[in-house]
């Protein structure tokens, strides 16, 4: 699922002065550290400060993941998990390490799809359902 429409609406409110920067540039220290150590740089400039390129941080969630659920993962870690784990959901958050802008970019499902009574099938990246 892509959250581009929500992003545009939030930015329109910021540019129009209806929403303050303190409301949208509120990345937690944990998210900022995750961006530094687990994030992947993008070519997109921050829409708020325009000083730095955004970083994409991917978080994994799934009942069967145990203590791994809720952790930030790199692209290579996601690829390994995709091949070895049951289905899990990934939430990708864009973060500006300069001003603290952050917004949910997308969510999708990875992992091996399990169908009752059949052999597990390798899952394809697909949109997460809410």
C-alpha positions in Angstrom: 0.0 0.0 0.0 1.3 3.4 -1.0 0.8 6.4 1.3 1.7 9.1 -1.3 -1.8 10.8 -1.1 -1.5 11.1 2.7 2.0 12.5 2.3 0.8 15.1 -0.2 -2.0 16.2 2.0 0.3 16.6 5.0 2.8 18.6 3.0 0.0 20.8 1.5 -1.1 21.6 5.1 2.5 22.4 6.1 3.1 24.6 3.0 -0.2 26.4 3.6 0.6 27.0 7.3 -2.2 24.9 8.7 0.2 22.5 10.2 3.4 23.4 12.1 6.8 22.0 11.4 7.0 20.7 15.0 4.1 18.4 14.2 5.7 16.8 11.2 9.4 17.0 12.0 9.1 14.8 15.1 11.2 11.7 14.4 11.9 9.9 17.6 15.5 9.2 18.6 15.0 5.5 17.9 13.8 6.3 14.4 16.7 8.6 13.8 19.2 5.9 14.9 17.4 3.3 12.8 17.8 5.6 9.8 21.5 6.0 10.5 22.3 2.3 11.0 19.6 0.4 9.1 18.2 2.9 6.6 18.8 3.1 2.9 19.5 6.5 1.3 17.2 7.6 -1.4 17.6 10.2 -4.2 14.6 12.2 -2.9 15.3 15.5 -1.1 13.5 16.2 2.1 10.3 18.0 1.2 10.5 20.2 4.4 14.1 21.4 4.8 15.5 20.4 1.4 18.9 20.1 3.0 19.4 16.3 2.9 18.2 13.3 1.0 15.6 11.1 2.7 16.5 7.8 4.2 14.1 4.8 4.0 13.8 2.6 7.1 12.0 -0.7 6.9 10.4 -2.3 9.9 9.2 -5.9 10.0 6.1 -7.2 11.9 4.7 -10.7 12.2 3.4 -12.9 15.0 5.8 -15.7 14.2 8.9 -13.4 14.2 9.1 -13.3 18.0 11.6 -10.7 19.3 12.5 -9.7 15.7 9.0 -8.2 15.2 9.2 -4.4 15.3 12.9 -4.2 14.4 14.4 -2.2 11.5 16.0 -4.2 8.8 18.3 -3.4 5.9 17.5 -4.5 2.3 19.8 -7.5 2.4 18.2 -8.6 5.7 14.8 -8.3 4.2 15.9 -10.5 1.2 17.2 -13.2 3.6 14.0 -13.1 5.6 11.8 -13.2 2.5 13.4 -16.5 1.6 13.3 -18.1 5.0 10.3 -16.8 7.0 6.6 -17.2 6.9 4.7 -14.2 5.7 5.4 -10.9 7.5 4.6 -7.3 6.9 7.1 -4.6 6.1 6.5 -0.9 6.9 8.8 1.5 5.1 9.2 5.0 6.7 10.9 7.9 5.0 13.1 10.0 7.4 15.1 13.2 7.1 18.1 12.9 9.4 18.5 16.7 9.3 15.1 18.1 10.3 13.3 15.0 11.6 10.6 14.8 8.9 9.1 11.3 8.8 6.2 9.7 7.1 5.0 6.2 6.3 6.0 5.6 2.7 4.6 2.1 2.0 3.6 -1.3 3.5 3.9 -4.7 1.9 4.0 -8.4 2.6 7.1 -10.6 2.2 7.9 -14.2 3.1 6.8 -17.7 2.2 3.1 -18.0 1.7 1.6 -20.9 3.6 -1.7 -22.5 2.4 -3.3 -25.1 4.6 -2.9 -28.6 3.2 -0.3 -27.5 0.6 3.4 -27.1 0.4 4.6 -23.6 1.4 5.0 -21.3 -1.7 7.5 -18.5 -2.1 5.6 -15.3 -1.5 5.7 -12.3 -3.8 6.0 -8.8 -2.6 2.4 -7.6 -2.4 0.5 -4.8 -0.7 -0.4 -5.2 3.0 -4.0 -5.2 3.8 -5.3 -3.2 6.8 
